[in-house]
Each structure stands twice: as C-alpha cells, then as structure tokens.
Amino acid sequence: MHIHFVVHESFEAPGAYETWVETRAYTASYSRVYAAEPLPQTVDAIDLLVVLGGPQSPTTTRQECPHFDSAAEQALIVQCADAGKAVVGVCLGAQLIGAALGAPSEPSPEKEIGNFPIALTAAGKANPKFAHFGDTLVTGHWHSDMPGLTPAATVMASSEACPRQIIAYRDLVYGFQCHMEFTPEAVELLIAASEAELATLSAHRFVQQPAALRANSYAAMNQKLFAFLDRLMLEYSN
C-alpha cells in the first residue's frame, strides 16, 4: 500500500500515522506544502490519502496563507474519492473533505485542546471499522472548528464539546476532527507553536495547559487508530 500525506505545517506532524506505515511495511510520500512541495499530479499510485491538520480553514485564501491552496487540495480529495481511493482527513483535513464534497466547515460549539473522551453514535457502533473503539474512547483534540455534513455523511462519534468528531462521508472516506495520531513528540511541536496562545485560553472548559498535555497518554488511541486503518485498507483492497 502507498500512503500520501498532505502536511500543512512543520508543527502538524503525521505522528502515529507514520508509525503505522512503517510497521505495516507500506510506502509513503509527502506534500509538505509549507516547504513548497507540490500536490500529486496524479492519484494513480495513491492507495490512501491522509490530509493533516493546520491553523488554516477551508476558506483561507492564498493571500492569507500563500503556501495553502484550499481549492487544489479539495480537488485532490475529490479526485481520490472518485477514483475509489481511501481518504482520511484530520482536523483541517476533515474540514477540507466536507468542503470538497459540498459542506462548508462550521465553528465548533467549544474549543478543544487536550485529551477528552469521544462517544460513538449508534451508526459508529454498527460500523465494523469502529467496533473496537467501545462506547467511549479518550482521544486528542486541537481545534475550534468542525467539518460540515453532506446529505450522505454519517456521524460516527461526537464529544461533549463537539458533535462531529468522526464522520463517514463515503465508504472509504472519513473525517477525524479528533487527533488519534497524537504522540508526545507531535504534541510537543504543537505546544512550541502555540504556548503563548494556550496561556490565554485557561478559562476554557476543554483546553488543557502544557503540563497536562505533556502528561497525557496517547498509546491507547494510537492502537485504536491502527486497527481502524487496517480495516479501512482491508476494505479498500477488497
């Protein structure tokens, strides 16, 4: 299997997704758009497209962020989805999937930064790719917005702070507002990029400060993510 990552910022790392690629002996390629690396010209070699997070939104313009081309990324998502490729979006990536399929992102009811539980919906519990999650699962979060819902979209999981944590857009296309890929190293990069902002958010119910973020455990959510990805790629290969 060949996995292609779209990486928006140096501090928004693939984290545990790279561990999964390495342990399954898959291959990977990257569009590090912050370093001016191009998006793929063709999707033929891609089996799974992973679009990561970032501080941008799907409506961010080239004037506001010259290295981020929302329209081009949305076109790539549609191209992959229409070609029957698997697509996973994380945070901004999930919002880009929604926008690409016709549903603009929206503000989340609450800002979430840190580890907080998500709860599977009835649809999530019935989906074999999420059966191993259990009724609830603690996952990472770092967001203020949430993906839009197309008429065909189904919410797989929600949280107290955000009703759209995992969304099935198509059989092989999923948006994760939550960050199940967080590792201590990935979180440290985010803290370094956001420490001044975090200090201003202490009054928010669902925002953890750096000491708590560093104390969180991410291994269990990583293993749940790996099992989801394995089941996704099994469905893709069939």
C-alpha positions, 0 to 999 in steps of 0.5 A: 500500500502507498500512503500520501500525506498532505502536511500543512505545517512543520508543527502538524506532524503525521505522528502515529500515522507514520508509525503505522506505515512503517510497521505495516511495511507500506510506502509513503510520500509527502506534500509538505506544502509549507516547504513548497512541495507540490500536490500529486499530479496524479492519484494513480499510485495513491492507495490512501490519502491522509490530509493533516491538520493546520491553523488554516480553514477551508476558506483561507485564501492564498493571500492569507496563507500563500503556501495553502491552496484550499481549492487544489487540495479539495480537488485532490480529495475529490479526485481520490474519492472518485477514483475509489481511493481511501481518504482520511482527513484530520482536523483541517483535513476533515474540514477540507473533505466536507468542503470538497464534497459540498459542506462548508466547515462550521465553528465548533460549539467549544474549543478543544485542546487536550485529551477528552473522551469521544462517544460513538453514535449508534451508526459508529457502533454498527460500523465494523471499522469502529467496533473496537473503539467501545462506547467511549474512547479518550482521544486528542483534540486541537481545534475550534472548528468542525467539518460540515455534513453532506446529505450522505455523511454519517456521524460516527462519534461526537464529544461533549464539546463537539458533535462531529468528531468522526464522520463517514462521508463515503465508504472509504472516506472519513473525517477525524476532527479528533487527533488519534495520531497524537504522540508526545513528540507531535504534541510537543511541536504543537505546544512550541507553536502555540504556548503563548496562545494556550496561556490565554485560553485557561478559562476554557472548559476543554483546553488543557495547559502544557503540563497536562498535555505533556502528561497525557497518554496517547498509546491507547488511541494510537492502537485504536487508530491502527486497527481502524486503518487496517480495516479501512485498507482491508476494505479498500483492497477488497 
